[in-house]
Amino acid sequence: MSTEYKRLYRSRKERMFAGVCGGLAEYFGIDPTLVRLFFVFAALFGGPGLLAYLIIMIVVPEEPMEQSSPMVEAESAE
């Protein structure tokens, strides 16, 4: 019986600075803009938004590169 767990990564696709908001949005299944707005409001209104962002940026690993097929590698080599 194989159980696959959902992992939190910093996004490679939905990134503006370090991929933190995009990764959180992918993990929770919501729009990345909502997560970005949350961090902005948390930082502006006295919350720990910037500190939390920096901690997540350091602690959470970046999303692993997807394995590319041999056809893609051959086309990119040309």
PDB file with one MODEL, atoms N, CA, C and O in Angstrom:
MODEL        1
ATOM      1  N   MET A   1       0.850  -1.171   0.000  1.00  0.00           N
ATOM      2  CA  MET A   1       0.000   0.000   0.000  1.00  0.00           C
ATOM      3  C   MET A   1       0.899   1.238   0.000  1.00  0.00           C
ATOM      4  O   MET A   1       1.634   1.492   0.954  1.00  0.00           O
ATOM      5  N   SER A   2       0.823   1.985  -1.069  1.00  0.00           N
ATOM      6  CA  SER A   2       1.664   3.158  -1.236  1.00  0.00           C
ATOM      7  C   SER A   2       0.847   4.427  -1.005  1.00  0.00           C
ATOM      8  O   SER A   2      -0.165   4.662  -1.664  1.00  0.00           O
ATOM      9  N   THR A   3       1.305   5.227  -0.068  1.00  0.00           N
ATOM     10  CA  THR A   3       0.641   6.491   0.216  1.00  0.00           C
ATOM     11  C   THR A   3       1.549   7.617  -0.228  1.00  0.00           C
ATOM     12  O   THR A   3       2.689   7.725   0.223  1.00  0.00           O
ATOM     13  N   GLU A   4       1.034   8.460  -1.122  1.00  0.00           N
ATOM     14  CA  GLU A   4       1.828   9.582  -1.605  1.00  0.00           C
ATOM     15  C   GLU A   4       1.416  10.836  -0.853  1.00  0.00           C
ATOM     16  O   GLU A   4       0.240  11.199  -0.829  1.00  0.00           O
ATOM     17  N   TYR A   5       2.388  11.492  -0.241  1.00  0.00           N
ATOM     18  CA  TYR A   5       2.127  12.690   0.537  1.00  0.00           C
ATOM     19  C   TYR A   5       2.338  13.924  -0.320  1.00  0.00           C
ATOM     20  O   TYR A   5       3.204  13.957  -1.194  1.00  0.00           O
ATOM     21  N   LYS A   6       1.532  14.933  -0.051  1.00  0.00           N
ATOM     22  CA  LYS A   6       1.696  16.209  -0.727  1.00  0.00           C
ATOM     23  C   LYS A   6       2.851  16.941  -0.060  1.00  0.00           C
ATOM     24  O   LYS A   6       2.906  17.027   1.166  1.00  0.00           O
ATOM     25  N   ARG A   7       3.789  17.476  -0.871  1.00  0.00           N
ATOM     26  CA  ARG A   7       4.957  18.161  -0.341  1.00  0.00           C
ATOM     27  C   ARG A   7       4.890  19.634  -0.687  1.00  0.00           C
ATOM     28  O   ARG A   7       4.379  20.017  -1.740  1.00  0.00           O
ATOM     29  N   LEU A   8       5.405  20.448   0.202  1.00  0.00           N
ATOM     30  CA  LEU A   8       5.463  21.889  -0.020  1.00  0.00           C
ATOM     31  C   LEU A   8       6.804  22.254  -0.629  1.00  0.00           C
ATOM     32  O   LEU A   8       7.856  21.964  -0.061  1.00  0.00           O
ATOM     33  N   TYR A   9       6.758  22.897  -1.794  1.00  0.00           N
ATOM     34  CA  TYR A   9       7.953  23.368  -2.478  1.00  0.00           C
ATOM     35  C   TYR A   9       7.757  24.817  -2.882  1.00  0.00           C
ATOM     36  O   TYR A   9       6.628  25.290  -3.006  1.00  0.00           O
ATOM     37  N   ARG A  10       8.865  25.518  -3.086  1.00  0.00           N
ATOM     38  CA  ARG A  10       8.797  26.835  -3.714  1.00  0.00           C
ATOM     39  C   ARG A  10       8.600  26.600  -5.206  1.00  0.00           C
ATOM     40  O   ARG A  10       9.279  25.763  -5.800  1.00  0.00           O
ATOM     41  N   SER A  11       7.691  27.321  -5.799  1.00  0.00           N
ATOM     42  CA  SER A  11       7.310  27.095  -7.184  1.00  0.00           C
ATOM     43  C   SER A  11       8.374  27.571  -8.156  1.00  0.00           C
ATOM     44  O   SER A  11       9.054  28.568  -7.913  1.00  0.00           O
ATOM     45  N   ARG A  12       8.511  26.846  -9.265  1.00  0.00           N
ATOM     46  CA  ARG A  12       9.372  27.273 -10.358  1.00  0.00           C
ATOM     47  C   ARG A  12       8.559  27.988 -11.434  1.00  0.00           C
ATOM     48  O   ARG A  12       9.105  28.776 -12.206  1.00  0.00           O
ATOM     49  N   LYS A  13       7.232  27.709 -11.485  1.00  0.00           N
ATOM     50  CA  LYS A  13       6.384  28.297 -12.521  1.00  0.00           C
ATOM     51  C   LYS A  13       5.725  29.593 -12.063  1.00  0.00           C
ATOM     52  O   LYS A  13       5.762  30.594 -12.779  1.00  0.00           O
ATOM     53  N   GLU A  14       5.136  29.583 -10.897  1.00  0.00           N
ATOM     54  CA  GLU A  14       4.416  30.741 -10.345  1.00  0.00           C
ATOM     55  C   GLU A  14       5.335  31.502  -9.411  1.00  0.00           C
ATOM     56  O   GLU A  14       5.179  31.429  -8.192  1.00  0.00           O
ATOM     57  N   ARG A  15       6.290  32.231  -9.966  1.00  0.00           N
ATOM     58  CA  ARG A  15       7.255  32.896  -9.111  1.00  0.00           C
ATOM     59  C   ARG A  15       7.384  34.350  -9.520  1.00  0.00           C
ATOM     60  O   ARG A  15       7.416  34.686 -10.704  1.00  0.00           O
ATOM     61  N   MET A  16       7.457  35.201  -8.511  1.00  0.00           N
ATOM     62  CA  MET A  16       7.747  36.605  -8.754  1.00  0.00           C
ATOM     63  C   MET A  16       9.102  36.944  -8.140  1.00  0.00           C
ATOM     64  O   MET A  16       9.903  37.660  -8.742  1.00  0.00           O
ATOM     65  N   PHE A  17       9.353  36.428  -6.945  1.00  0.00           N
ATOM     66  CA  PHE A  17      10.630  36.687  -6.298  1.00  0.00           C
ATOM     67  C   PHE A  17      11.355  35.371  -6.016  1.00  0.00           C
ATOM     68  O   PHE A  17      12.382  35.082  -6.629  1.00  0.00           O
ATOM     69  N   ALA A  18      10.823  34.584  -5.099  1.00  0.00           N
ATOM     70  CA  ALA A  18      11.488  33.334  -4.746  1.00  0.00           C
ATOM     71  C   ALA A  18      10.587  32.119  -4.886  1.00  0.00           C
ATOM     72  O   ALA A  18      11.019  31.002  -4.599  1.00  0.00           O
ATOM     73  N   GLY A  19       9.347  32.307  -5.321  1.00  0.00           N
ATOM     74  CA  GLY A  19       8.439  31.193  -5.517  1.00  0.00           C
ATOM     75  C   GLY A  19       7.685  30.761  -4.281  1.00  0.00           C
ATOM     76  O   GLY A  19       7.005  29.735  -4.302  1.00  0.00           O
ATOM     77  N   VAL A  20       7.790  31.525  -3.196  1.00  0.00           N
ATOM     78  CA  VAL A  20       7.138  31.147  -1.940  1.00  0.00           C
ATOM     79  C   VAL A  20       5.614  31.193  -2.088  1.00  0.00           C
ATOM     80  O   VAL A  20       4.931  30.220  -1.766  1.00  0.00           O
ATOM     81  N   CYS A  21       5.090  32.295  -2.565  1.00  0.00           N
ATOM     82  CA  CYS A  21       3.638  32.440  -2.682  1.00  0.00           C
ATOM     83  C   CYS A  21       3.059  31.459  -3.696  1.00  0.00           C
ATOM     84  O   CYS A  21       1.989  30.891  -3.474  1.00  0.00           O
ATOM     85  N   GLY A  22       3.761  31.260  -4.806  1.00  0.00           N
ATOM     86  CA  GLY A  22       3.309  30.295  -5.795  1.00  0.00           C
ATOM     87  C   GLY A  22       3.299  28.878  -5.246  1.00  0.00           C
ATOM     88  O   GLY A  22       2.382  28.105  -5.525  1.00  0.00           O
ATOM     89  N   GLY A  23       4.314  28.537  -4.468  1.00  0.00           N
ATOM     90  CA  GLY A  23       4.377  27.203  -3.868  1.00  0.00           C
ATOM     91  C   GLY A  23       3.281  26.983  -2.844  1.00  0.00           C
ATOM     92  O   GLY A  23       2.666  25.918  -2.804  1.00  0.00           O
ATOM     93  N   LEU A  24       3.034  27.986  -2.017  1.00  0.00           N
ATOM     94  CA  LEU A  24       1.937  27.871  -1.042  1.00  0.00           C
ATOM     95  C   LEU A  24       0.591  27.765  -1.740  1.00  0.00           C
ATOM     96  O   LEU A  24      -0.276  27.008  -1.304  1.00  0.00           O
ATOM     97  N   ALA A  25       0.409  28.520  -2.822  1.00  0.00           N
ATOM     98  CA  ALA A  25      -0.842  28.467  -3.571  1.00  0.00           C
ATOM     99  C   ALA A  25      -1.055  27.094  -4.199  1.00  0.00           C
ATOM    100  O   ALA A  25      -2.165  26.564  -4.168  1.00  0.00           O
ATOM    101  N   GLU A  26      -0.004  26.515  -4.766  1.00  0.00           N
ATOM    102  CA  GLU A  26      -0.110  25.172  -5.335  1.00  0.00           C
ATOM    103  C   GLU A  26      -0.429  24.145  -4.249  1.00  0.00           C
ATOM    104  O   GLU A  26      -1.236  23.242  -4.468  1.00  0.00           O
ATOM    105  N   TYR A  27       0.189  24.278  -3.105  1.00  0.00           N
ATOM    106  CA  TYR A  27      -0.024  23.334  -2.005  1.00  0.00           C
ATOM    107  C   TYR A  27      -1.468  23.367  -1.507  1.00  0.00           C
ATOM    108  O   TYR A  27      -2.075  22.322  -1.272  1.00  0.00           O
ATOM    109  N   PHE A  28      -2.014  24.579  -1.348  1.00  0.00           N
ATOM    110  CA  PHE A  28      -3.370  24.718  -0.822  1.00  0.00           C
ATOM    111  C   PHE A  28      -4.437  24.765  -1.913  1.00  0.00           C
ATOM    112  O   PHE A  28      -5.627  24.771  -1.600  1.00  0.00           O
ATOM    113  N   GLY A  29      -4.041  24.799  -3.179  1.00  0.00           N
ATOM    114  CA  GLY A  29      -4.985  24.784  -4.282  1.00  0.00           C
ATOM    115  C   GLY A  29      -5.754  26.090  -4.443  1.00  0.00           C
ATOM    116  O   GLY A  29      -6.945  26.079  -4.752  1.00  0.00           O
ATOM    117  N   ILE A  30      -5.074  27.214  -4.235  1.00  0.00           N
ATOM    118  CA  ILE A  30      -5.714  28.515  -4.383  1.00  0.00           C
ATOM    119  C   ILE A  30      -4.918  29.375  -5.356  1.00  0.00           C
ATOM    120  O   ILE A  30      -3.847  28.980  -5.818  1.00  0.00           O
ATOM    121  N   ASP A  31      -5.448  30.550  -5.661  1.00  0.00           N
ATOM    122  CA  ASP A  31      -4.799  31.465  -6.593  1.00  0.00           C
ATOM    123  C   ASP A  31      -3.567  32.104  -5.935  1.00  0.00           C
ATOM    124  O   ASP A  31      -3.655  32.569  -4.798  1.00  0.00           O
ATOM    125  N   PRO A  32      -2.431  32.135  -6.625  1.00  0.00           N
ATOM    126  CA  PRO A  32      -1.219  32.737  -6.054  1.00  0.00           C
ATOM    127  C   PRO A  32      -1.393  34.216  -5.691  1.00  0.00           C
ATOM    128  O   PRO A  32      -0.736  34.707  -4.774  1.00  0.00           O
ATOM    129  N   THR A  33      -2.260  34.916  -6.394  1.00  0.00           N
ATOM    130  CA  THR A  33      -2.486  36.333  -6.096  1.00  0.00           C
ATOM    131  C   THR A  33      -3.045  36.514  -4.693  1.00  0.00           C
ATOM    132  O   THR A  33      -2.688  37.471  -4.006  1.00  0.00           O
ATOM    133  N   LEU A  34      -3.914  35.613  -4.258  1.00  0.00           N
ATOM    134  CA  LEU A  34      -4.468  35.695  -2.903  1.00  0.00           C
ATOM    135  C   LEU A  34      -3.375  35.530  -1.847  1.00  0.00           C
ATOM    136  O   LEU A  34      -3.373  36.229  -0.834  1.00  0.00           O
ATOM    137  N   VAL A  35      -2.462  34.620  -2.085  1.00  0.00           N
ATOM    138  CA  VAL A  35      -1.366  34.403  -1.135  1.00  0.00           C
ATOM    139  C   VAL A  35      -0.452  35.626  -1.103  1.00  0.00           C
ATOM    140  O   VAL A  35      -0.006  36.048  -0.036  1.00  0.00           O
ATOM    141  N   ARG A  36      -0.180  36.187  -2.274  1.00  0.00           N
ATOM    142  CA  ARG A  36       0.662  37.392  -2.331  1.00  0.00           C
ATOM    143  C   ARG A  36       0.009  38.545  -1.582  1.00  0.00           C
ATOM    144  O   ARG A  36       0.676  39.262  -0.837  1.00  0.00           O
ATOM    145  N   LEU A  37      -1.303  38.724  -1.781  1.00  0.00           N
ATOM    146  CA  LEU A  37      -2.021  39.784  -1.065  1.00  0.00           C
ATOM    147  C   LEU A  37      -1.980  39.566   0.443  1.00  0.00           C
ATOM    148  O   LEU A  37      -1.847  40.518   1.211  1.00  0.00           O
ATOM    149  N   PHE A  38      -2.095  38.312   0.859  1.00  0.00           N
ATOM    150  CA  PHE A  38      -2.019  38.007   2.291  1.00  0.00           C
ATOM    151  C   PHE A  38      -0.675  38.454   2.872  1.00  0.00           C
ATOM    152  O   PHE A  38      -0.632  39.084   3.929  1.00  0.00           O
ATOM    153  N   PHE A  39       0.411  38.131   2.185  1.00  0.00           N
ATOM    154  CA  PHE A  39       1.739  38.517   2.680  1.00  0.00           C
ATOM    155  C   PHE A  39       1.910  40.031   2.683  1.00  0.00           C
ATOM    156  O   PHE A  39       2.520  40.579   3.601  1.00  0.00           O
ATOM    157  N   VAL A  40       1.386  40.710   1.678  1.00  0.00           N
ATOM    158  CA  VAL A  40       1.491  42.173   1.634  1.00  0.00           C
ATOM    159  C   VAL A  40       0.723  42.796   2.794  1.00  0.00           C
ATOM    160  O   VAL A  40       1.245  43.667   3.490  1.00  0.00           O
ATOM    161  N   PHE A  41      -0.519  42.351   3.004  1.00  0.00           N
ATOM    162  CA  PHE A  41      -1.310  42.891   4.114  1.00  0.00           C
ATOM    163  C   PHE A  41      -0.679  42.564   5.464  1.00  0.00           C
ATOM    164  O   PHE A  41      -0.678  43.396   6.371  1.00  0.00           O
ATOM    165  N   ALA A  42      -0.146  41.357   5.594  1.00  0.00           N
ATOM    166  CA  ALA A  42       0.497  40.969   6.851  1.00  0.00           C
ATOM    167  C   ALA A  42       1.738  41.828   7.120  1.00  0.00           C
ATOM    168  O   ALA A  42       2.031  42.154   8.271  1.00  0.00           O
ATOM    169  N   ALA A  43       2.455  42.189   6.072  1.00  0.00           N
ATOM    170  CA  ALA A  43       3.650  43.017   6.252  1.00  0.00           C
ATOM    171  C   ALA A  43       3.283  44.470   6.535  1.00  0.00           C
ATOM    172  O   ALA A  43       3.923  45.124   7.359  1.00  0.00           O
ATOM    173  N   LEU A  44       2.256  44.978   5.854  1.00  0.00           N
ATOM    174  CA  LEU A  44       1.890  46.390   6.005  1.00  0.00           C
ATOM    175  C   LEU A  44       1.160  46.702   7.315  1.00  0.00           C
ATOM    176  O   LEU A  44       1.325  47.786   7.875  1.00  0.00           O
ATOM    177  N   PHE A  45       0.371  45.774   7.792  1.00  0.00           N
ATOM    178  CA  PHE A  45      -0.438  46.041   8.970  1.00  0.00           C
ATOM    179  C   PHE A  45       0.149  45.457  10.244  1.00  0.00           C
ATOM    180  O   PHE A  45      -0.588  45.003  11.120  1.00  0.00           O
ATOM    181  N   GLY A  46       1.454  45.466  10.349  1.00  0.00           N
ATOM    182  CA  GLY A  46       2.114  45.119  11.602  1.00  0.00           C
ATOM    183  C   GLY A  46       2.271  43.642  11.867  1.00  0.00           C
ATOM    184  O   GLY A  46       2.749  43.257  12.933  1.00  0.00           O
ATOM    185  N   GLY A  47       1.882  42.806  10.926  1.00  0.00           N
ATOM    186  CA  GLY A  47       2.046  41.363  11.111  1.00  0.00           C
ATOM    187  C   GLY A  47       3.440  40.925  10.706  1.00  0.00           C
ATOM    188  O   GLY A  47       4.233  41.724  10.208  1.00  0.00           O
ATOM    189  N   PRO A  48       3.724  39.695  10.914  1.00  0.00           N
ATOM    190  CA  PRO A  48       5.064  39.179  10.599  1.00  0.00           C
ATOM    191  C   PRO A  48       5.190  38.697   9.151  1.00  0.00           C
ATOM    192  O   PRO A  48       5.879  37.709   8.896  1.00  0.00           O
ATOM    193  N   GLY A  49       4.543  39.371   8.204  1.00  0.00           N
ATOM    194  CA  GLY A  49       4.525  38.919   6.812  1.00  0.00           C
ATOM    195  C   GLY A  49       5.887  38.795   6.186  1.00  0.00           C
ATOM    196  O   GLY A  49       6.202  37.762   5.595  1.00  0.00           O
ATOM    197  N   LEU A  50       6.702  39.817   6.300  1.00  0.00           N
ATOM    198  CA  LEU A  50       8.035  39.780   5.685  1.00  0.00           C
ATOM    199  C   LEU A  50       8.926  38.741   6.354  1.00  0.00           C
ATOM    200  O   LEU A  50       9.656  38.016   5.678  1.00  0.00           O
ATOM    201  N   LEU A  51       8.867  38.671   7.663  1.00  0.00           N
ATOM    202  CA  LEU A  51       9.667  37.685   8.396  1.00  0.00           C
ATOM    203  C   LEU A  51       9.248  36.263   8.029  1.00  0.00           C
ATOM    204  O   LEU A  51      10.097  35.399   7.809  1.00  0.00           O
ATOM    205  N   ALA A  52       7.939  36.021   7.962  1.00  0.00           N
ATOM    206  CA  ALA A  52       7.441  34.691   7.591  1.00  0.00           C
ATOM    207  C   ALA A  52       7.880  34.332   6.177  1.00  0.00           C
ATOM    208  O   ALA A  52       8.287  33.199   5.921  1.00  0.00           O
ATOM    209  N   TYR A  53       7.799  35.287   5.262  1.00  0.00           N
ATOM    210  CA  TYR A  53       8.217  35.053   3.877  1.00  0.00           C
ATOM    211  C   TYR A  53       9.692  34.666   3.826  1.00  0.00           C
ATOM    212  O   TYR A  53      10.061  33.708   3.147  1.00  0.00           O
ATOM    213  N   LEU A  54      10.529  35.404   4.537  1.00  0.00           N
ATOM    214  CA  LEU A  54      11.962  35.114   4.530  1.00  0.00           C
ATOM    215  C   LEU A  54      12.276  33.746   5.128  1.00  0.00           C
ATOM    216  O   LEU A  54      13.137  33.025   4.622  1.00  0.00           O
ATOM    217  N   ILE A  55      11.585  33.395   6.192  1.00  0.00           N
ATOM    218  CA  ILE A  55      11.803  32.077   6.814  1.00  0.00           C
ATOM    219  C   ILE A  55      11.390  30.961   5.862  1.00  0.00           C
ATOM    220  O   ILE A  55      12.111  29.976   5.702  1.00  0.00           O
ATOM    221  N   ILE A  56      10.226  31.117   5.231  1.00  0.00           N
ATOM    222  CA  ILE A  56       9.762  30.097   4.290  1.00  0.00           C
ATOM    223  C   ILE A  56      10.728  29.999   3.108  1.00  0.00           C
ATOM    224  O   ILE A  56      11.010  28.901   2.627  1.00  0.00           O
ATOM    225  N   MET A  57      11.233  31.134   2.642  1.00  0.00           N
ATOM    226  CA  MET A  57      12.162  31.147   1.520  1.00  0.00           C
ATOM    227  C   MET A  57      13.437  30.354   1.850  1.00  0.00           C
ATOM    228  O   MET A  57      14.006  29.704   0.973  1.00  0.00           O
ATOM    229  N   ILE A  58      13.875  30.403   3.089  1.00  0.00           N
ATOM    230  CA  ILE A  58      15.096  29.706   3.495  1.00  0.00           C
ATOM    231  C   ILE A  58      14.829  28.229   3.788  1.00  0.00           C
ATOM    232  O   ILE A  58      15.643  27.375   3.437  1.00  0.00           O
ATOM    233  N   VAL A  59      13.703  27.922   4.424  1.00  0.00           N
ATOM    234  CA  VAL A  59      13.437  26.571   4.906  1.00  0.00           C
ATOM    235  C   VAL A  59      12.855  25.639   3.836  1.00  0.00           C
ATOM    236  O   VAL A  59      13.226  24.468   3.768  1.00  0.00           O
ATOM    237  N   VAL A  60      11.958  26.147   3.012  1.00  0.00           N
ATOM    238  CA  VAL A  60      11.259  25.295   2.043  1.00  0.00           C
ATOM    239  C   VAL A  60      12.126  25.115   0.796  1.00  0.00           C
ATOM    240  O   VAL A  60      12.615  26.096   0.236  1.00  0.00           O
ATOM    241  N   PRO A  61      12.319  23.867   0.360  1.00  0.00           N
ATOM    242  CA  PRO A  61      13.151  23.635  -0.824  1.00  0.00           C
ATOM    243  C   PRO A  61      12.427  24.031  -2.111  1.00  0.00           C
ATOM    244  O   PRO A  61      11.199  24.107  -2.159  1.00  0.00           O
ATOM    245  N   GLU A  62      13.222  24.281  -3.147  1.00  0.00           N
ATOM    246  CA  GLU A  62      12.657  24.617  -4.449  1.00  0.00           C
ATOM    247  C   GLU A  62      12.106  23.358  -5.104  1.00  0.00           C
ATOM    248  O   GLU A  62      12.618  22.259  -4.891  1.00  0.00           O
ATOM    249  N   GLU A  63      11.071  23.528  -5.891  1.00  0.00           N
ATOM    250  CA  GLU A  63      10.442  22.413  -6.590  1.00  0.00           C
ATOM    251  C   GLU A  63      11.484  21.695  -7.446  1.00  0.00           C
ATOM    252  O   GLU A  63      12.249  22.349  -8.154  1.00  0.00           O
ATOM    253  N   PRO A  64      11.529  20.351  -7.392  1.00  0.00           N
ATOM    254  CA  PRO A  64      12.533  19.631  -8.181  1.00  0.00           C
ATOM    255  C   PRO A  64      12.261  19.780  -9.682  1.00  0.00           C
ATOM    256  O   PRO A  64      11.120  19.940 -10.116  1.00  0.00           O
ATOM    257  N   MET A  65      13.325  19.723 -10.440  1.00  0.00           N
ATOM    258  CA  MET A  65      13.198  19.780 -11.901  1.00  0.00           C
ATOM    259  C   MET A  65      12.511  18.510 -12.375  1.00  0.00           C
ATOM    260  O   MET A  65      12.782  17.422 -11.866  1.00  0.00           O
ATOM    261  N   GLU A  66      11.622  18.650 -13.351  1.00  0.00           N
ATOM    262  CA  GLU A  66      10.951  17.478 -13.905  1.00  0.00           C
ATOM    263  C   GLU A  66      11.913  16.765 -14.835  1.00  0.00           C
ATOM    264  O   GLU A  66      12.732  17.389 -15.510  1.00  0.00           O
ATOM    265  N   GLN A  67      11.799  15.456 -14.855  1.00  0.00           N
ATOM    266  CA  GLN A  67      12.646  14.668 -15.748  1.00  0.00           C
ATOM    267  C   GLN A  67      12.210  14.939 -17.185  1.00  0.00           C
ATOM    268  O   GLN A  67      11.041  14.761 -17.526  1.00  0.00           O
ATOM    269  N   SER A  68      13.132  15.361 -18.010  1.00  0.00           N
ATOM    270  CA  SER A  68      12.791  15.630 -19.405  1.00  0.00           C
ATOM    271  C   SER A  68      12.991  14.369 -20.229  1.00  0.00           C
ATOM    272  O   SER A  68      13.840  13.532 -19.921  1.00  0.00           O
ATOM    273  N   SER A  69      12.204  14.253 -21.269  1.00  0.00           N
ATOM    274  CA  SER A  69      12.297  13.078 -22.131  1.00  0.00           C
ATOM    275  C   SER A  69      13.504  13.211 -23.055  1.00  0.00           C
ATOM    276  O   SER A  69      13.988  14.324 -23.258  1.00  0.00           O
ATOM    277  N   PRO A  70      14.005  12.113 -23.620  1.00  0.00           N
ATOM    278  CA  PRO A  70      15.150  12.185 -24.530  1.00  0.00           C
ATOM    279  C   PRO A  70      14.857  13.040 -25.761  1.00  0.00           C
ATOM    280  O   PRO A  70      15.771  13.656 -26.309  1.00  0.00           O
ATOM    281  N   MET A  71      13.600  13.091 -26.207  1.00  0.00           N
ATOM    282  CA  MET A  71      13.243  13.904 -27.384  1.00  0.00           C
ATOM    283  C   MET A  71      13.447  15.379 -27.088  1.00  0.00           C
ATOM    284  O   MET A  71      13.949  16.121 -27.932  1.00  0.00           O
ATOM    285  N   VAL A  72      13.061  15.805 -25.893  1.00  0.00           N
ATOM    286  CA  VAL A  72      13.212  17.208 -25.520  1.00  0.00           C
ATOM    287  C   VAL A  72      14.694  17.560 -25.444  1.00  0.00           C
ATOM    288  O   VAL A  72      15.095  18.633 -25.897  1.00  0.00           O
ATOM    289  N   GLU A  73      15.510  16.675 -24.879  1.00  0.00           N
ATOM    290  CA  GLU A  73      16.944  16.923 -24.778  1.00  0.00           C
ATOM    291  C   GLU A  73      17.583  16.992 -26.167  1.00  0.00           C
ATOM    292  O   GLU A  73      18.468  17.817 -26.393  1.00  0.00           O
ATOM    293  N   ALA A  74      17.147  16.133 -27.105  1.00  0.00           N
ATOM    294  CA  ALA A  74      17.713  16.126 -28.447  1.00  0.00           C
ATOM    295  C   ALA A  74      17.347  17.414 -29.196  1.00  0.00           C
ATOM    296  O   ALA A  74      18.170  17.963 -29.929  1.00  0.00           O
ATOM    297  N   GLU A  75      16.102  17.895 -29.009  1.00  0.00           N
ATOM    298  CA  GLU A  75      15.679  19.109 -29.677  1.00  0.00           C
ATOM    299  C   GLU A  75      16.401  20.328 -29.126  1.00  0.00           C
ATOM    300  O   GLU A  75      16.724  21.246 -29.880  1.00  0.00           O
ATOM    301  N   SER A  76      16.659  20.354 -27.813  1.00  0.00           N
ATOM    302  CA  SER A  76      17.321  21.500 -27.223  1.00  0.00           C
ATOM    303  C   SER A  76      18.816  21.540 -27.564  1.00  0.00           C
ATOM    304  O   SER A  76      19.431  22.605 -27.501  1.00  0.00           O
ATOM    305  N   ALA A  77      19.400  20.401 -27.923  1.00  0.00           N
ATOM    306  CA  ALA A  77      20.814  20.349 -28.256  1.00  0.00           C
ATOM    307  C   ALA A  77      21.093  20.917 -29.644  1.00  0.00           C
ATOM    308  O   ALA A  77      22.219  21.321 -29.936  1.00  0.00           O
ATOM    309  N   GLU A  78      20.079  20.950 -30.492  1.00  0.00           N
ATOM    310  CA  GLU A  78      20.280  21.444 -31.863  1.00  0.00           C
ATOM    311  C   GLU A  78      20.417  22.909 -31.948  1.00  0.00           C
ATOM    312  O   GLU A  78      20.590  23.451 -33.040  1.00  0.00           O
TER     313      GLU A  78
ENDMDL
END
